[in-house]
Amino acid sequence: MLVTGASRGIGAAVAAAFAGRGDRVAVHYGFDRGRAEQTLKGLAGTGHALVGGDLADPGAAREVVAVAVQELGGVDVLVNNAAVAPGAGNRHPIEGTSYDQWQRAWRTMVDVDLLGAVNVTYGVANHLIERGAPGSIVNVGSRGAYRGEPDHPAYGAAKAALHAFGQSMAVALAPYRIAVTSVAPGFIATERQRAKLDGPEGAAVAGQSPFGRVGTPEEVAAAVLHLSSPEAAWSSGAVLDLNGASYLR
């Protein structure tokens, strides 16, 4: 199976969950090879692979799939997790953001968060169709697709489009026994978010959920593991909220 953006956070947890189940995992990274190698070394079992490539580049996205297929002998499960995450360095509220900054933020996030997943999905889906094999594709979306991201509108829009793309693919790929689902996590306690959680905003962020905490990468991984299983094929087309009741729709 192939996990994009698996060098840390949710992607690393997903890779670990699949490896713990006995699967062989292709750990994809965009730029941080060192962290990806750490993830790879920590996986249970053997036969895993490391695959690098900037998914903003359509040619690189195609190559990522080709290498994963070659290294593993085939890919049956794809988890589209790679994303340019929102942060202080890429805020782009419509008021106070220059037009150049606005264009750059939209291009960067859409190219990876949406089109990167679109292109990797194309490669894996056609690989499965050519093999005549069933499979699963799980997209990691976001709560922000529904509640809005005023400081990072490109992120919210790209994730909403990713959910919609997944539903289109669920219909298109069902005749080939390929199930497509999405998860929409809320705030997750990844390393990238540690400073925010430990800072003055931490209590307010945790207070968004009536559980009084934020989610963990392992909780997202557990949901992805289930949705990718043959037993969950009838969930194809679903978008599963994983936000601790912090946003209901």
N, C-alpha and C positions, 0 to 999 in steps of 0.2 A: 504494500500500500504506500501511497505518496502523501506526505503532509507538507504543504507549502508554509513557509515562514515558521519553521520548526526549531529555530536556534534558541528560542527562549519562550517564556510565558505560556500562553494557551497552546501554541504549537508544540512546544517541548513536552507539555503534559499529555497532549494527545498522542504523540509519538511513544511516550513511555507506556501509556495505557494499552496501545495496540501491541507493542513489543511484549508487555506483560501477559497478553493473551496468547502469545506464541506467533504473532505475525512478524514477517520481515518488513522493515520500514525503510523507505527512502526519505531521509531528512533533508529537506530543502532549506537553503538560506539565500538571502539576497546579497549581503555584503559581509556579514560577520561570520567568517569561516571558523574563527577560533571558538566562538560560543556554540556553533553547530557541531564542531568536533567534540565538545564537552557533552552535548546532548547525546551524540552518537555513542560515546564511550559509556554512558550511563544506562544504555538500553539493555534490557534482559535479552538473552538469546544471542544468536549469531546470524550472519548473512545480511545485515543492514547495510545501507549505502548512504553516501553523502552526495548531494546534488546541489550545485550552485548555479545562480542565474538571476539577473534582474528582470522580474516579470513585467516591468514597464515596457520591455523590448519584446515585441511579438516573436521575433526569431529566437530569443533566449527562452521564452515560454515553451515554444515547440521543442527546443533542445532539452529542457528540463524533463519533459515527458519521455523523450526518446532515451535519455540516459537512465531514467528510473526504470523504464521497461527493460532495457538491456541489462542493468545491474541486478534486477530482481527476477528477471525471466518472465515478467508480466506484472501488471497492476490491476487489482480488482477493486480497490477502494481509493478514492481521492478525497482529501480534506482540504478545501480551499480556505486557508487561514491567513496567508500572507496579506499584509495591509500596511499602509502608511497611517499610523495611529495619530489621533489628535493630541496636540501638546502645545506648550507655550510657544515653541518655535515656529508653528505653522498655523497660528490663529489667523482667521481672515473674516472677522465680522464685516458685514457690508458697509457699515459706517466706519470711516477712519482707515480703511485698507486701500492702498493705491491700486490702480487698475492692473499694473504689472504684477503686484503681489497676489491679487485676486486671480489672475490668469494662471500664475504659477501654482497656487494652491489647488485649484480645480484640476489642472492638467496632471499634477503629481498624484493626487489621491484617486482620481478616476482611472488613470493609467494602471495603477497597481491594484487598488481595492476592487475595481469592477472588471476592467479589461484583462488584467492579469489572470483573474479567475476564469473569465470567459474563454481565454485562449488555452489555458491548461485543461479546462473542461472539454474543449473541442478535441484536444489530443487524446485524452484518456477515454472519452466516449467512443471515438472512432476506433481506438485500439480494442476496446471491448466488443464493439460491433463486428470488427473484422475477425475476432476470435470466436464470435458466437457465444460469449461468456456473460453471465449475469454480473452485476456489480452495484456499487453504491457510491454516490457523491454527496458529500455534506459540505455546505457552505457556512462559514462562520461570519454571520452578519452582525447586527447590533441593535440594541434597544433604541439607539439614536435614530434609526430609520423611521421610528414611529413618534417619538416624543419631540423630535427636532434637535438640531445642533446649531444654535444661533452663532456661536463663536467658530464653528467648523462646519459650515453648511455643505461643503463638498464631501465631507466624510459621511454625513447623514444621508445625502442624496445618493452617494455611491453604494452605501449599504442597503438602502431601500431598493435601488436598482438590482443589486445582487440577489435580494430576496425574490424579486419579480423574475429575474433571469432563472433562478432555481425552479420556480414554479412552471415556467415555460418548458424547461428541460425535463421536468417530471412528466409532463404530458408527451413530449417528443420522444423520450427514451423508454417509456414504459413498455412499448411493444418489444423492446430488446432486453427486457428484464433488468433494466438499470433503474434503481430507485434514486431519487434526488430530493434531499431535504435541506433545511437550513436551521441554524440556531441563532437566537438573538440575545446575546449576553448583555447584562447591565454592567455596572462597574465591577471589575475583577481585580483582585489583589495580585497583580503581576509585579515583577521587579521594576518595571518602567513606572509604575504608579506608587511605588513605596514612599517617595518623598512627599507626595500629596497626601497620602494616608497618614503619614507621621506628622504632617504639618498642621497648621491651624484649621485647614478645611477638612481634616480627616473625620472629625465627629459628625459634621454635616453630611458628608458623603455616606458614611455608615448609616446615618439616620434616615436616608432615603428609603431604606427597606424596613418594614416592621420587625424583621428579625434583628435589627440593630447591628448589622455587619454587612460587609461586601462579599461577593462570591469568590471562589477560588478557581484557579486553572483546572484543578482536578475535578471539580464539579462539572465544568464545561466538558472536559474530556470524557467523563462517564456518560454524559448525554450523547456525545458524538459517537462513542463506542456502541451504544445501543442503536442509534439511528442507522449506523452502517451495517448492522447485522441483518441476515436474511429474515429474521423474525419481525423486523421493523419495516419490511418492504411495503406494507399497506399504509405506512405513514408517508409515502412519497407525495411530495407537494406541500408538506406541512412546514410551517415555521414555528419552532419551539422557543417560547420565551424563557430565558434563564436569568431572571433579575430579582428574585426574592420578593416578588409582589411589590417592587418599587415603582412599576409602571404597568397599568392594566389597560387592556384594549378589547 
